[in-house]
Amino acid sequence: MKIRFQADADLNQAIVTGVLRQEGNIDFQTANIAELSHLSDLEVLALAAKEECVLISHDQRTMPIHFANFIETETSAGVIIVLQSMPINKAIRGILTIWQEEDAEDWRDRIIYLPS
């Protein structure tokens, strides 16, 4: 099964736009459509898990901690942390590579930092 993505409220929208421009078949929901702006990290993780979407976030400060707590009792579709310092085009290529080469099942309860 192909990976589906959910953008966190803090993710640069240019990344989402760039991914969708290069590969229109990707299921990549924006934070605005999912109405994430006022949700806590745990609520965002729960929503992404319910929708079976890998969450993509810039939040390297609190999201990894909340993710670790979340997977103690729940199953996650996974999390990708994109460093703020990463060039947008490199983040887009990294996300596209993950989508092209990996299956959703590979991401269960997994968190990675997209390399900078």
For each residue, the residues with C-beta under 8 A, 3 or more apart:
1: 103 104 105
2: 27 99 103 104
3: 54 78 98 99 102 103 104 107
4: 27 28 29 51 52 53 54 77 104
5: 19 26 27 28 29 53 54 55 56 95 99
6: 28 29 31 34 44 47 48 51 53 54 55 56
7: 11 13 15 16 28 29 30 31 34 56
8: 11 31 36 44 55 56 57 58 59 63
9: 31 36 37 39 44
10: 57 58 59
11: 7 8 15 16 31 56 57 58 82
12: 15 16 58 88 91
13: 7 16 17 30
14: 17 18 88
15: 7 11 12 18 19 56 82 88 91 92 95
16: 7 11 12 13 19 20 28 30
17: 13 14 20 21
18: 14 15 21 22 88 89 92
19: 5 15 16 22 23 26 28 92 95 96
20: 16 17 23 24 26 28
21: 17 18 24
22: 18 19 92 96
23: 19 20 26 96 99
24: 20 21
25:
26: 5 19 20 23 96 99
27: 2 4 5 53
28: 4 5 6 7 16 19 20
29: 4 5 6 7 33 34 51 53
30: 7 13 16 33 34
31: 6 7 8 9 11 34 35 36 37
32: 35 36 37
33: 29 30
34: 6 7 29 30 31 47 51
35: 31 32 38 39
36: 8 9 31 32 39 44 47
37: 9 31 32
38: 35
39: 9 35 36 43 44 47
40: 43 44 66
41: 44 45 59 62 63 66 67
42: 45 46 66 69 70
43: 39 40 46 47
44: 6 8 9 36 39 40 41 47 48 55
45: 41 42 48 49 55 66 67 70 74 76 79
46: 42 43 49 50 70 74
47: 6 34 36 39 43 44 50 51
48: 6 44 45 51 53 54 55 76 77 79
49: 45 46 52 70 74 75 76 77
50: 46 47
51: 4 6 29 34 47 48 77
52: 4 49 77 104
53: 4 5 6 27 29 48 77
54: 3 4 5 6 48 77 78 79 80 104 107
55: 5 6 8 44 45 48 63 76 77 78 79 80
56: 5 6 7 8 11 15 79 80 82 95
57: 8 10 11 63 79 80 81 82
58: 8 10 11 12 81 82 83 84
59: 8 10 41 62 63 81
60: 63 64 81 83 113
61:
62: 41 59 65 66
63: 8 41 55 57 59 60 66 67 79 81
64: 60 67 68 79 81 111
65: 62 68 69
66: 40 41 42 45 62 63 69 70
67: 41 45 63 64 70 71 76 79 111
68: 64 65 71 72
69: 42 65 66 72
70: 42 45 46 49 66 67 73 74 76
71: 67 68 74 75 76 109
72: 68 69
73: 70
74: 45 46 49 70 71
75: 49 71 108 109
76: 45 48 49 55 67 70 71 79 108 109 110
77: 4 48 49 51 52 53 54 55 104 107 108
78: 3 54 55 107 108 109 110 111
79: 45 48 54 55 56 57 63 64 67 76 110 111 112
80: 54 55 56 57 95 98 111 112 113 114
81: 57 58 59 60 63 64 111 112 113 114
82: 11 15 56 57 58 86 91 94 95 114
83: 58 60 86 113 114 116
84: 58
85: 116
86: 82 83 90 91 94 114 115 116
87: 90 91
88: 12 14 15 18 91 92
89: 18 92 93
90: 86 87 93 94 116
91: 12 15 82 86 87 88 94 95 114
92: 15 18 19 22 88 89 95 96
93: 89 90 96 97
94: 82 86 90 91 97 98 114 115
95: 5 15 19 56 80 82 91 92 98 99 114
96: 19 22 23 26 92 93 99 100
97: 93 94 100 101
98: 3 80 94 95 101 102
99: 2 3 5 23 26 95 96 102
100: 96 97
101: 97 98
102: 3 98 99 106 107
103: 1 2 3 106 107
104: 1 2 3 4 52 54 77 107 108
105: 1 108
106: 102 103 110
107: 3 54 77 78 102 103 104 110
108: 75 76 77 78 104 105
109: 71 75 76 78
110: 76 78 79 106 107
111: 64 67 78 79 80 81
112: 79 80 81
113: 60 80 81 83
114: 80 81 82 83 86 91 94 95
115: 86 94
116: 83 85 86 90
